[in-house]
Amino acid sequence: MTADASPEELPVLARTRQELTHLLASELAPLRELSLALMRDPAMALRVLQRANAVPHRHFSADVATLEDAAHMLGVEKILRMQSESHVAEEVLDPARLASYRRSAGRAVLAALLALDWAELDRDRFPSEVSLAALLNNLGELFLLAHGDARINRYLQLVEVNHEFPHEAEYVALGESLEALGHALALRWRLPEMVREAMRARNAQHARTLCVMLATQIARDAFSAWRHPMRMRDLRLVAELLDLDPPSLIRRINHVLGAFNPTAVRYGIGSLALLTLERDGWRSAAANAPATPSFCLAPRADDYLACLAALGDCSLPDRAAVFATLLRGLHRGLGLNRAVFAAYCPRRRTLSAEFLVGTDFEPTFNRFSLSLDAGGLFGELLDAPSAIWLNEENQADLLPRIPEAIVELIGDTRFFVMSMWVRGRPIGLLYADRRSASCRLDARGYASFQRLAGQASQCLECLETA
């Protein structure tokens, strides 16, 4: 789908064309005012940014990473021609697609405004880079909406109405990852590194990309009228990131909403509700655990066997490909909701999340890090090749041996975990669960989990000896 994809496939909003035509009538249009106008429409911002980075130039050794720099490089005349040649969403999309496309664009703009505010508060050197990354963070979703892919409607129903986790909605409605699609498009279109890396769940460990991820989620929470069951967990992490107390954070979010709401009509929505501090105060994350899911992920034997075969013939090109195949086998093959490989650093004696699947919208989970000095059961697993299936039969014995912070982080007390070894040394832990106790793990899944991990370890040994 991405092989011949072009940014021109995403139509601009009619209001954008009108504003730019008026603004660009003067060759002396202020760059900041121009960049703000571009920021109100992800499709137009994408065009300008991609075109600027596609132009061979001598004076920039790095990516053109802001709309101001992109506009300065292209010039008023070229941008005017670009916007006049662009397809207009209101003309090329049918009413149903147009409503979803405009809403998705509006959510992206709100995420960009939130990210800008937070980056400025955090004294980021280049807050406009962070804001731009948030604007384009749902690129995969916008692309499918522009294409008229019928599957995206079911996905949006599950996410926006049923409040399912986006990654699980992708599993049943799309059959592919929007994160992976957006990242592939960002690579093809040579978008800036910040845009690309903010689309990868593992980068939640970095403050700038975490800011983008959280801005995307808070925007989604705002568009759901603050009804999403995970909203408080998201807000708590934002407060931690920005070192703000609850009232201060809520005031800042509401200030951004106040700036966004006068423009909401261009995205086909009414004013978004402001956030209030609930009567019981800053509730614990545990009190806001997601509701019982309406479905469990179904194992797919063909995917599992394909991944097992790919790992078995030792033909994968590198370590990243090995783990991508392993996690695909766990997620799509076995129907495990979340799978994480946490790499072991002997020098620091720590485990840190490196490869993840099914966790795109859980930044707290993606920031997994554990010192073995306080690792408890997880640390013990690195003493020798071993695996554990934590279940109802052994919980009473094993659960107290897991750090409380880790139990709170994963939010589930039924999971598979296994140490991975290569050439006689531990390289990390492989963890997988079904997120909710209502979706049960079983002995067959446990055996398949171990078999797939064992094949991956052998494949890694082949790469080291090649």
N, C-alpha and C positions, 0 to 999 in steps of 0.2 A: 504493500500500500504506500510506503514512503519512498519507493525507488524513484518515482518521477514526480513526487509531490512538490508543489510550489507555493510560496507564501501568498501568491495572487489568488489562490483558491479560497482564502478566507475573505469574505466580502466585508467592506467597511459599512458603518452605519450612516444613514442619510444625514443625520445631524452633524456627523464628523465632516462630511464633504462640505456642507454649508459653512461651518465654522472656519475650516481651513481656507476655503475660497475667499472668505471675507478677510481673514488674517493675512493671507499671502498676497493680497492685492497690493500690499506695500513691500517693497524689497528690503525695507528696514524693519521688518517684523522682529520684535525682540525674541532672542533664542529661547529664553526661559518661558515666555508666553506660548511660543510655538511648541516647545517640548511638553508643556502642560496640556495643550490641545491634543497632541498625539497620544498622550498618556490616557486620555479618556476613551480610547478605542484600541483594544489589543491588536486588531487586524492591521490598522494603519501603523501603529508603533512597530509591529513585526516587519512590515514592508520596509520602513525607513531603516530600521536597524540591520536587517538582512542585506539590503542594498548597499549600505555603507561598508559593511564588512566584506562584501564581495568585490569592492573596488580595490585594485592594486594601489598601494600607496607607500610612500617612502617615509613619511613622518610619524607613523604609528607602528611601533614594534609589537604592540599587544592588540587585543580586541578593541574595537570601538564599543564601549560598554555603557554609554549613556545616550539618551535621545538628544540631548543638547549637542554632544560631539557629533552624532550622526547627522543631525540637521545642519550643523556648521559645515561638515564635509560635503554634503550633497548640494546645499544651496537652495534658495527659495524657488527658483525656476524648476529645478528637477522635482522637488517635492510637489509643487503645484501640478506638474504633468503626471506624476504618479497618482495623486488623488483623483485627478480627472479621468484617468484611465481605469480606475478601480471599479470592480463590480460593487453594487450597492445592495446591502442585505435586504432592504425593504422591496427591492425589485426582483431579486433572484431566488428568494426563499419563500416557500409556501407559509401560510399563517402559523401553523403549528411549529414548524422548524424555526421560523423567525422569532417566535416568543421564547423558545428555549435558548436560541443563539444569543438573543439580546440579554436574557437573564444571566447566562453564563459570562457574557462580556462584562455585565455590571458587577457580578461577583468578583471578577478578576480586578476590576478597577478599585473596588473597595479594598481588596487585599493589598493592592499597590499603595493605597493611601495609608492603610494601617502600618505597612512595612516602612514606609517613608517616615511616619511619625516616630515609630519605635527606633529606627536607625538613627534619626537625629537626636532623640533622647539619649541614646547609648553613645553618642559622639562618634559615630562611624565616620571614617574619612570620606567615604563616597556613598552617602545614603541613597542617591539616585540609582546606583547599581542594584542595591537591595530592592528598592521599589520596582524597578524594571523586571527583576527576576520574579517577583510576586505577580506582576501583571501577566507574565507569560507562563506561570506555573501550571495552569490548566490547559496548556496548548493542545494536548491530545484530545481533550473533550471538545474544544472549539473546532478542531479539525474534523472530527467525526460528525458534529452537528452541521458543519458547512457541507460535508459530503452527502448528508441525508442518509447516513447509515441508520437503518431502522432499529438496530440493537441499542443505540444510545438512548432511545426513549424509555425502554425498559430499565436501563441502568439509572436514569434520572428519577424514575418512579421509585425505585428501590432506595435510592440515596436520599432524595428530598422529601418523599412522603412517608416511606416506611422507616427511615433513619437507619438503614443497614450500613455497615462499614463499607466504604467505597470499594475496597479491594475485593470484598466478598461479592458485592454487586457486580464487579467486573467479571468475577469467576463464572457466575451463572448467566449474566446477560450479554457479556461481550466476548468472553473467551480469550481475552488478551488484556495486558496491563496498560492503562492510560499513561502511567509513569514511563513505561518502556517506549510507548508510541511517542509521547512528547519528547523524550530524550533523543530518540532516533531522528525526529524532525529537527530538533535543535542542533544536532551534529550535522545533518545534511545541509542545513541552512547557515551553518557557521555562526550560530548565535554565541554571544559571549560566554566565557567559562562560568561566570556566576549564574547565568540563566540555566545552563546545562546541569551544573552540580547541585543546584537547589532542587532538581527533580529526582535526586537519588536519596532514598531513605537513609542510607548509612551515613550521610553527611549531617544528620541531626546532631552529631557530636560537636559541630562547629557553630558558633554563635550566629554568624551572618546567615548561613543557610537555614538554621533553626528558626530564625526570625521570619524568613520567607514561608517556611512550612506552617508556622503558627498563624501568620497573617492569613494564609489561605484557609486554614481551618476556622479561624474566628469569623472570617467573612462568610463561610458556609454556615456557621452557627447563627450569624445575624440574619442571613437569608431564610433561615428556618424559624425565625421569630424567637430565637433562643430556646427552642424546644428540644434540641438534640441532646440525647442522654449523656454525651461526652463533653458537653460545653464547660462544665466546671473544671474538669481535668485539664482542658485546653487553657482555660483562664488561669488556673493555678500555675501552669508552666510558664505562661507569659509573665505573670507577676514575678516568678523566680528569675526569669531571664533579665527582666528590666529592673529588678530590685525595687518593686513598688508594692505598697499595701493595697488591699482590695479597693477602697474608695478612690484612691489615686488612679489606679488602672481603669476603673469604670468611667471616671471622668474623662480620661484620655480617649477611650474607645467612643464614648458618646460625643466627644468633640469632633472626632473624625466622621462619625455618622451624621452629625449636624452639617458638616461640609459636603457629604455625599448626597444627602437626601434631596436637596434642590435639583440635582441632576438625575434623580432616579427615573423620571418619566422617560428619558431617552432610552432606558433599558426595559421599558415596558412594565415597570413595577411602581407601586406606591412607596411612600416613605417607610423606611425600616424602623422597627420599634427600638427604642433606646434600652440599654441594659440597666437593670436595677439590682441592688444588693439585696438578696433575699433575707427574710426575717431572721433565719437562723444563721446568718452570717456566711463566712467563707467556709462552705461545707467541705468535708473531707472528700478526697477523690473516691474513696470506697463507697461513699453514699451515692455516687453518680456512676456506678458501674453500668455498662450497657444492658439493656433489657434482653430477655431470652430471645435468641435469634429466631426468625421465622423459618429458617432452613439450615441444614447442615451441608457442607460441601461433599459432593459425591466423589469417591475415588474413580480414577480413570485408568483402567488396566493397561490400555495401549500406551498412554503417556509414561506410565511407570516402567513398562518393559523397554520402551525406546530409550529412556534415560539409563536404565540398568545396562543395556547393550552398549550405549555410547561410553559409559564409564568402564565397561568390561574390556573393550578392545584397545584401550590406552591410546586412542588416536586424537584426543582433544589437545588443542594447541598450547594451552597454558593453564595456570592455576585458576585464573578467573573463570575460564570456561568450565573447568571441573566443578567449581562451586555453583556456577549458574545451572549446570545440568543436575547436580545433586539437589539443589533447592527446588528446581522445577519438578523433579521426581517426587519430592516430599509433598509439595503443594498441590500440583495438578495430578500427579500420579496417585498419591495416597489420600488426597483430600484433607491434608492437615492445613489448618488456617494460617498458622504462623510457623516459620522455620528460620532459625538464626544460627550462623556459625560465628562464634566468638573466638577470636585469635588469642593465643597465649603468648605473652612477652616474658621470657625467662628473666631478663635483666630487671624489669620492673615488677615481676611476679603479678601480672594483671591479666584479666580477660576482658577484651573489648569487642563489641559487635563489629563485624567486618562485612559479612554478606547476609542479606536479609530478604525475605519474601513474605508478603501478606501483612506487612507492618507499615505501609506507606503513610497511613494517616494516624500513626501513633508515635509521635516524636519522643515521648518519654521512653518507650520501649526501644526505640532505635538508638538511644544514648546509653544502652546497657554497658556498664563497666563494673568490674569487680576485682578488688584486691584479694589475692589468695590468702593473705594473712587473716582475712575475715570471711573467707569463702565458704566455710562449712562444708556441706556435702558436695558442692560444686568443685571446691578445691580438692577434696579427697578423690574425685574421679580422675584427676590428673596424675595420681600416684601410680596407676597401672591401667592398661586398657580395660575399660568397663563401661557398662550402660545400666540405666535405671528407668523403669516405668513407674512413675509415682501414681498410685491409684488408691482406691478406698481401702484396700487390704493393708497397705504399708504406710499410709499417711501418718498415723499416730506415732510411728517410730521415726520416720524420715523427715517429716515437715519441720519439727523443731531444730533440725540440723541445717536448715536453709536460712540464710540471713533474712530477717523480717523485711528489710527494704526490698529484697529481690522478690519475695512473695507478694508484696504490695505492687511492685512494678509489673509483674506478669499477670496478676489478677486471676490466676487459675491455679488450682492445686492438683491438676492431673496433666501430666506431660511425659514426653520421652526426652531423655538427655543421655549423651554418650561422648566419651572422650575420643578424640581422633589422634592417631599416632602415625608417624612416617619415619621409617628407618630407626625404630626404637626410641623415638622421642615424641613427647606430646606436642601437638601443634594447636590444640584448642578444643572447645566443646561444641557439639552440635545439639541444638535444642529444638523441639517442635511440640505444638499443642493444637487443640481445636478451639481455643479461646474460651468457649463456654462449656460448663459441665453438662449441659443438655445435649451436647454432641459428643458421644462417648468414644473413647479410644478402645482398641481391642488387641488381643494377642497377635492376630494376623498382621495388623498394622505395625505392631512393635517389631515383629520379626522382619518385616519388609523394610522398616526404618533402619534396622541394624545392617541388613544386607546391602542396602544402597550406600550407607556410610562406609561400610567395609570396602566396597568396590571403589569408592571415591578415594580412600586412603591408598589403595593399591595403585590407582591411576596417578596420584601425586608422587608415589615412589618411582613410577616409570618416568615421570617428567624429570625428577631429580637425577636419575641415573642415565638419562638420554645424552 
